[in-house]
Amino acid sequence: MADIVGVAGCGRMGAGMLANLQKGGFDARGFDIRPRPGAGQDISAFCDGLTTLITVVRDAVETDAVLFDDQAIVTAAPDLHTIIICSTLSPNYVKALRSRVPSRIALIDAPMSGAKVRADAGTLTFMTGGDTSAVLPLLQAMGTVIHDMGGYGAGMTAKVLNNLLAASNTAMTRLVLDWADAAGVAEDKLLALIHTASGQNWLASGFNDIEFARDGFAPDNTIGILVKDIDAALDIAPDDQTDLLRATQATLKTLAPRTRP
């Protein structure tokens, strides 16, 4: 049977991932509960012949809906043999999926990094957990760097830790740019300095290319997703080491849109 790949969740990241699978020659289709270019809303059509599912939905609630509840793809797609979890979720939740998904279906966690600009370009970085040998060509069609982190769940643990750093860099970069404004230091000059000095970080170096860099907080945008991702980190954090994480969340929630100078 020919492999039919489905991407569930065709928003900021999933749309580019789907497009690059199709460009790579894979028989790939998309599904989203919202109208999205290139994605359908008929779950029966999406599940017809589906063999490999890639989930790129927002959180554990939406993952449950896709796999078990509203869409129930685990039972609605009888030919399904592989699920690749690309959403950023709590590692504990991801590991618990193994007992909820039939053993005939392989589970791989492969969260990604790179934001929309790299999803569209097909240059994502994937962190994987589990045996990826059968799906490596799919990941290579969507990304250029693949880190094998170990057994199932290890990829998600690595992604949550990576995103914790991304969230803290985002919060602190935006904070220092606001302080620079108040002190009369030009944004472009400070960003150029940071890129070549000890404060260098991904957000500052790509500030004018990363689509969310100037956004204010909203629950459904990328800044809001970073707040959600810190919750995933808190789920595995030692109880006595959560203060800095919660402070970073609080700072992100205060961000207002930043206009270009």
Stockholm file with secondary structure:
# STOCKHOLM 1.0

chainA/1-261         MADIVGVAGCGRMGAGMLANLQKGGFDARGFDIRPRPGAGQDISAFCDGLTTLITVVRDAVETDAVLFDDQAIVTAAPDLHTIIICSTLSPNYVKALRSRVPSRIALIDAPMSGAKVRADAGTLTFMTGGDTSAVLPLLQAMGTVIHDMGGYGAGMTAKVLNNLLAASNTAMTRLVLDWADAAGVAEDKLLALIHTASGQNWLASGFNDIEFARDGFAPDNTIGILVKDIDAALDIAPDDQTDLLRATQATLKTLAPRTRP
#=GR chainA/1-261 SS CCCCEEEECCSTTHHHHHHHHHHTTCCEEEECSSCBTTEECCHHHHHTTCCEEEECCSSHHHHHHHHTSSSCHHHHCTTCCEEEECSCCCHHHHHHGGGTSCTTSEEEECCEESHHHHHHHTCEEEEEESCCTTTHHHHHHHEEEEEEEESTTHHHHHHHHHHHHHHHHHHHHHHHHHHHHHHTCCHHHHHHHHHHSTTCCHHHHTTTTSTTTTCCCCTTSHHHHHHHHHHHHHTTSCTTSCHHHHHHHHHHHTCCCCCCC
#=GC SS_cons         CCCCEEEECCSTTHHHHHHHHHHTTCCEEEECSSCBTTEECCHHHHHTTCCEEEECCSSHHHHHHHHTSSSCHHHHCTTCCEEEECSCCCHHHHHHGGGTSCTTSEEEECCEESHHHHHHHTCEEEEEESCCTTTHHHHHHHEEEEEEEESTTHHHHHHHHHHHHHHHHHHHHHHHHHHHHHHTCCHHHHHHHHHHSTTCCHHHHTTTTSTTTTCCCCTTSHHHHHHHHHHHHHTTSCTTSCHHHHHHHHHHHTCCCCCCC
//
